[in-house]
Amino acid sequence: MSAPRKRGPGGLAAEALLLWVALGTAVIGIGGVNLCVRLAAELERASPALPDDAFALFFAVLRGSIHWSSTASLLAVVLGAGLALAAVAIVLTVRGRRTGHRRLDRAATMLGHGKEIASIGARGARTSSQRLGVEGPIGVQLGTSIPGGSPVYGGWEDMQINVSGPRTGKSTAFAIPAIVEAPGAVIVTSNKRDVLDATRGMRAASGRVWVFDPQAVAGEGPAWWWDPLSYVTDEIQAGKLADHFASGSREPGARSDAFFDPAAKDLLAALLLAGALAGKPITEVYRWVTRPGDDEAVGILQDAGYRLVADQLEGVIGAPERQRGGIYGTAQQMASCLTSRALAPWITPAADRDARPQFDPHEFVRGTDTLYSLSREGQGTAGPLVTALTVAVAEAAEELASASPSGRLKRPLLGVLDEAANVCRWRNLPDLYSHYGSRGIVLITILQSWSQGVEVWGEGGMRKLWSAANIKVYGGGVSEAAFLDELSKLVGDHDRELSSLSYGRGHRTVSKQLHRERILDVAELAALPRGRALVLASGCRPTLIKTRAWMQGPYATRIRASLADHGPGRGDGPEQESPAPERAPR
């Protein structure tokens, strides 16, 4: 259902416009003549008998009964030049308002503002933060409303989804400010190093920084390690981990086989469970996948009491050769990322005694540390393990929230899933979105387009994710007409007043009509300029905001210092002059 229609600005009939032009010319002419003659008389110290009536003086000058001096002519030239400059300034101002940001901002007056968006305003965010008992920032600031200029926030129980095209400022305006203002632990996924470099300095002041970078996106070395099999505690968790491998290894848009894909996931889940039970590294699981006749895992499962899972695995091993080969071959493809030599130090301990710390998701969610998971998309991606690590942290946070008196985390966990469709293909995310909001696990899913989400979750899953988000942000740069048309409908219509003039039998008739049209049509949404974003929040009318890049925020100095210390240049350029980052608020 579209939003309530608002009345738009109407137009003027041609005759009415000509009438106003004539009146303005008369006023300027009569007033200008009076001003020039009277001021010239004062300057020349003459004392002619000038009539008090402005019209009488004007017509007296026309008849020649009152002398028009050279001083009056000079004053008329100065006055005319001033009026001309004023007219040019007015024209340029009007033209500017009809183009770019100003034309869009004019349409924003018909969108939600003031009390219509009170729940996402400063007072609403502060009330929500106090109710939840969250210390520190009252929420994630998205920008300032247009009109009004009041700040707009996402609260600490609001799940967000952001659909913005490339080069629209997603990182500078949304991801980076949210990370530096988070009061608790933070998890970040990305395929670039910019967010890491910009926020690392401030987050290090709040807690330890963990960077998972097996593909050297930021050139980070394996200073710690995480055992993916520590996530597997039973056959259910093993199935989830196998699903992450399956989702992350499949090319976008690729069709799955109705038989071999489910069978391969079941096989991989059984082997993962066996590896976890035997305390083996996950690389040993891949060795089992490449040896269809190896039944070592069957014995491990039987000894641990998982007889049905063992029987299922034994059935695959004893299947006809072609069937068994297809299942094992599909499972190998799902777990192919484990073959990377660069990945091994991140997920397995060293051969001798390993002095590196082991990452513990349950310990992580109790503090204010930050986890950055970086991966490239395409062949050799570490995306399955990025997803598995992200899910392990989220489920540890959910477990902690369930044990808390209020059923939610005292300090919210913030997850910024940048490039989620490329490096963090979390299959069950749409089903968990609304639930996590009630647990104090605040997620911001950032996509480049609607179709990106459809490739991962399907049309139904993407719609479920979109609907489950309390706050939906569109930042421009998308050219998908179907998606933009739906946004346009959600924004709503307005009634524009149009005037028409007709003549008949010597009479002139002016009629006014209301013409209904979209507040923001598809073309305007597609051309949304950088620095503007459309926000749709639960219980509020859609509103247009001016985004706040980190360069305009209160942490700009410390972010520049972080970039200088950790960016690719590492000290080159003007960033060096920024002071060291102060301790971030907790």
N, C-alpha and C positions, 0 to 999 in steps of 0.2 A: 504494500500500500504506500502510495507516495505521500510525501510530507504535505502539511497544509499549504495551500497556495497563498502566495503573498502578492500584493498589488505592486506592479512595476511602474516605472515612470511613463507618463503619457507623452504624446507629441502635440505640437501646435499646428493649427491650420495655416495655410500660406497667407491668407488675408490677415489673420491675427498677427503673424510675424511681420508683415509689411506695415501694419498699423503701429506696432511697437517701434519699428525702425524709424517711421515718420515722426512719432512722438519724441524719440530720443534725439533725432536731428534738430527738431524745433527747440527742444530744451537746451541743447548744446549751442545752437546758433544764437538764440535770444540771450541766454545766460552769458555766453562768451562776449557778445557785443557789449552788454552791460558792464561786465567785469573790466574789459579793456578800456572803455570810455571813462568809467569812473576812476580807475587806477591811473590812467594817463592824466586826468585832471589833477589828481593829487600830486603826481610826480612833477608836472609842469607848473604847480602852484597857481593854476588858473582857478577862477571861481565862477564858471558859467552856471547859469540856473538850469540844473539838470532835474528832470521830473523824477519823482519818487517811483512812479509806476514803471516797471521793467518793460512792458509792452509799448508804452508811450515813448520811452527813450529809444527803443529799437526802431520803431517806425519813423521817429524824428531823424535818426541817423540815415535811414533809407531816403527820406525826403531831402536831406541836406540841410535841414534847419539846425542841426547840431553838427559841429565840425568834427571830422574824423582825422585826427592828427597823425604825424609820423610815429610818435611814441605809441599810439594805440595800435598802429600797424605792426610795430616791433613786438608788442605784447601779444598780438594775435598770432604772430609766427611762433613765439615761444610756447604759447598755449596749444597751438596746433601740433607742434612737435611732441609736447608732453602727452597729448591725447593719442597721437599715433603710436608712441612707445607703449603706452598703457594697453592699446588695442592689440599690438603685437604680442605683448606678454600674456594677455588673456587668451588669445588664439593658441599660443604655444602650450599654455596650461591645459586648455580644453583638449587639444590634440594629444597631449601626454596622458591625460586621464582616460582617453579612449584606446590607448595602446598598452601592451605589456601588463605589468603588475597592476597599474591603476585601473585599467578596464576590468580586470578580474576582481579587484578589491571592491569595485562598485557593485558587482553582482553579489559580493559577500554580505552586503547589507540586507539581502533577502534570505540569508541563511541564519543558522542559530547563533545567538550571542546573548550576553547578559545572563538573565535568569534561565534562559532556555538551555544553557550549557553549565548550569550551576554545579552539577555533580563532578565535572572534570575541571572546575575552576580551583583557585587556590584555597578557598574556604572549604569546598567539598573534599579536596584532597587532604587538607589538614584534619578535618573531622574524621575521615576514614583512617588516617594514620594514627590518630589518637585512640580511636576505637580498637584498632589492632594492636596497640601498644608498641608501635615501631618508633625507635629513636633515630634521629637524624633527619635527612631530607624527607619531605612529605610525599614524594613520589618522583616519577620520571617526567621531567618537563619536556613536552613535545614542541612547544613554541608559544606564540601569543596570538590571541584571537583577532580576527578582522571582521568588523570594526571593534574598537574598544581597547585593544592592546593589552588585555589582561592575560596572564599566563594560563596555559592549558596543561594539565597533568594526566599521566596514567598512574593510578594508585597502586599500592602494594598488594592488591588482590585482583588487579586487572590484567588479563591476558591480552597480548597485542599481536596483530599480524600487520605487516607492512609490505605493500606491493608497490615497488618503485623501480623504474627502469635504470639502466646503466647511466653513470655520471649525473645522477640527480641529487647527490649529497646524502645518501643513506648513512654512510659511516660518520661523516662530520656532523650531521644534524641529529641523528638518532642513536646509533650504536655507541659512539665514544662518550657522549654526555651521560647516557644511561649507565655505562660501566663505571665511570669515575664517581658517580653519585650514589652507587649502590651501598647500602648499609651492612650487608653481609657477604657471604661467599658468592662468587660469580663464575659461571662457565660461559665460554665464548667459543664458537666455531667459525671458521673463515677459511678462504682459500688465498688470502693475501696477508701481508704482514703489517699493513698500515694501522689497523686497530690495536694490534699488540704493541707496536712501537709508541703509539700515542698515549696509551693508558698504563703501560707497564710501570712507569716510575711512580705514579700515584697509588696504584694497587699494591706495589711493594711496600709502601708505607703503612698499609693496613694489614698485611699478612704475606705469606709466602706466595711466590709466583711459580706456577707449574706450566711449562710449555711442552706440549706434545707435538713434535715436529719431525716425524720420520721421513718426510720427503724434502726436508731442508727448505721449506718455504721461507723461513726466516733465518736459516743457517744455524739453528739451535742444535747443540749436541745432546746426547742422551745422558743427562745428569741424574736421572731417576728412571725407574721402570715400573710398569704396571702389568700384572698377570691377568689377562682376560678371563682365564678359567677360575679366578677367585670370585667372579660374578656368578658362576654356575654352582648352585647349591642343590638343585634337584632337576628332574626332567623338564619342568616348566621353564626354569631359567635357561636350561640348555636349548630348548626350542626357541626362546627369544633371541639368544645369541646367534643361533643358526639363521634366524630370519634376518638379522642385521647383515650377515654375510650375503644372504641371497639378495636383499634389496640393494646393497651397496655395490654388488658386482654386476648387476643387470644394467645394460645400456638404456637410457631414457627411451621410452616408446617401444622397447623390445617386447615381443609376446612370449609368455611363459608356456611351457608344455604342461598340459593337464595331468600327465602321469609322472614324467621324470622330475619336474621341479619339486612337487610335494614329497616324492620319494627321496630325492637327494637331500632336502632339508631335514627329513626324519633321520636319514643316515648320518648327516653331519651332526645333528643334535645328539644322537646316541654316542658318537665318537667323542664329542665334546664332554659329555657327561662322564664317560669312561676316563678320559684324560684328567678331569677334575678330581674324580674319586681316587685315582692312582697317584695324584700329586705330580703329574708330568707337565712339562712345558707345552704350550699350545702348538709349537712346531712339531711335536711328536704326533699330534692329531693329524696334521697334514701328511705325515709319513704313512699313517694308517689309511688315509684316503687314497693314496697312490698304490696301495697293495690290497687289491680286492680279496685275496685269499687269506689275509692275516686275520685270525680270530682271537687275538690277544684281548681285544676290547670286550669280546663276548664273555670271557672268563671273569674280567674285572666287574662287569655289570652283574653277573650271576652271584659272585661272592658278596657284593654289596646289597643284594636283595632286590635289584631291579630286573626281575626275571622276564617280565613282559617286554621291556625294552631290549633285553638280551635276545629274546626269541625273535623280535622284529629284526634286529641286526643280523642274527644268524640266518634268517630267511632271505635277506638280501645277499649275503655271502653265498648261499646255496642256490640262488636263482639261476636260470639259464644264462649262459655266457653273454649273449647279446643284451639281455635285459639288465644283468648285473653291470656290464660295461657302461651302458647308458646312464645308470644311476650314479655309479662312481665317477664317471666323466663329468656329469653335471655338478656333483659335489666338489670335484677338484676346481671347476671354474668358479664356484661360489667362494672358495677359500684361497683363490689364487694370490691374493695380496700377501699371504703368509710366506710366499717364496722370496720376497724381497730381502736381500741381505741387510739393507739399511734399516729395515723394520725390526729385525731380531733383537738388537740391544734395548729397544724400547719395551719389549713385551716378554723378555726372558732374562733371568739373572746371568751374570758372568759365570764362566766355567768354574773358576775358583771362588773364594769367598767374596761376595759382592758388597762393597761398602756403600754403594749408592742407596738412597732411601727408596722404599717401595710405596707407591701411591695407594692410599687407603680411602675410598670414597666415603665411608662412614665417619672417618675422622675429619675429612675435608668439610663436610656439611655442617660440622659443629663450630667451625671457625669463620674467619674472614679472608681465607685464601682465594686465589684466582687461578682458574685452569683455562688455558688457551689451547684449543685443539685445531691444528692446521693441517690441511690436506689439499692436494690438487685433484681435480676431476679427471676423468679419462682413464686410460690404461695405466695400471700400476698404482691406482689410487689407494690411499689408506682410509678411505671413507667408511668402510665397514667397522673398523676399529675406532674411528672417531665417534661413530654412532653408538657403538657398544660402550665406550667410555662415558659419553654423555648420558646414556640411559642408566648406567650403573650409578652415576652421581645423583640423578633425579630420583631413582628408586631408593637410594640411601636417604635422601632428604624426605621422601614420603614416609619411610619407616620411622625416621626421627620425629616427623610431625605427628604421626599416629600415636607415638608414645608421649607426646606433650600434652599438658593439661587442656589446652584450648583446641587440640586437634590440628594445629597448624604451627609452622616454625615461628619462633619468637622473633628471629631476624630473618627476613625473607631471603630466599635464594633466587638470584637473578640469572636467567639464562638468555643470552643473546645468540640466537641461532642464525647468524649471517650466512648467506649462501646455503640455506638449509637443503634446497633441492639438489645441490651438487655434492656437498660433503657430509651431510647429516640426514640421510634418508630414513627417518624414524617412522616406520610403517604405522605404528599405533598412536602416533601423535594426535590425530584428530579426535580419537576416543578419549584421550587423557586430558585434553586442553582445559575444559571447564573444571574438571576434578582438581587439577593441580592448582588452579587459582584459589580454591578453598583451603588448600594446604600451605599456602605461603610460598609456593614455587611459581615465581612469575617468569613467564617465557615471552620473548619477543622474537617471532619468526619473520625473517626478512627474505622476500622473494623478488626476483626481477620481473616476473609477469605471472598472470593467472595460469597460463599454460604450463609453466614450470611446475607448479603445484599439482596440476592434473597429471603430469607425467609420473609423479611419485605416488600420489594418493588416489588417482582416478578422479573423475568428475564428482562423484558422490562424496568421496573423502575430502576433496578440496572444499566443497560447499559446507561440509560438516565442520571443517577447521575454521572457515570464514565465519560461520554462524556462532561457533563456540567462543570466538574472541570477543571480549568486552569492548575493545578499542580496535578499530580498523583504520589504517592510515594508507592513503594513496598519495604518493609523492611525485606523480607525473612520469613521463618517459615511456608509457605503454601505448601500443598501437593496436590493441585487440578490441575491435568494435563491439563485440558481444559483451565483454566485461565492462567496457566504458558505458555502454547503453544501460546496463543494470545499475551502475553507479549513478548515472544521470537520473534514472527513475527514482532511486533512493533519495537523491537530493531534493527532488520535487519540482513543481511547476509554479509559475506566477502569472498573474493576469496583467497584461500590458494594455493601457488605454490608448486607442487610436482615434483620431478625428478625421472626418471626411466632410467635404463641402459640395453642395449641389445647388443648382439654380433651376427655377421653374416659375413661369408666369410672373416674372419680375421680382421674385422673392428669393432670398438666399437662405439655405437651410444647412446648419451645422449639426452633424450627428456624431455621437461618440459611441464606440464599441469596445468591449473587452476581448482581447485576443490572448488565449492561453498558450504559453510556451515554456520550455524548460529553463530553469534558472541557470544551469550549466549544461550545455549540450555536449555531444560526443567530441566534436572538434575542439571545443574549449578545454575539455578534460585531457585530450591527447596533447594539447599544446600548453599544459600547465607549466608555468615557468619555474625555474629553480628558485628555491626560497619560499615556495608556497606549497601547502599540502592540504588535502581534504581529510577531515577526521570524522568518523562515524562512531559514536560511543553509545552504549546501551542507555536508554532512557533520555537521550538528548537529541535535539535536531542536528543534522549534519552541519558542520561549521568549517570555515576556511581559516587556516592559521598561517602565520609567518613563522617559518622554521627558525630555530636558533642554532647556528653552527657553533662548534666548541670555541672558535675564535672570538665569539661574542659573549661567551659565558664567563662565570667567575673563576674557572680553573684554567684559563687560557695560558697563563704564564707557566704553570706547572706542566701542562701538556706539551708546550713548546720545549721545556726542559727535558721531558721524557723523550721527545723526538730527537733532540740533540744528543742524548746519552745512548739511545738504543736504535735510532734510525739507520738506514743504509749509509748516510754520510758520516755518522758518528762524530759530530763536532764541526762539520763544514758549514759555512754560511752563517747567517745572522742568528740561528738558533742558539749559538754558543753564549750569547749575551744574556739568556734567560737564567734566572736563579734556580738553584736546585729545588725540586719539588718538596713542598711541605707535607706533613702527615695529613692524609685524607680523613675527613670526618667519618666516624664509625657509628 
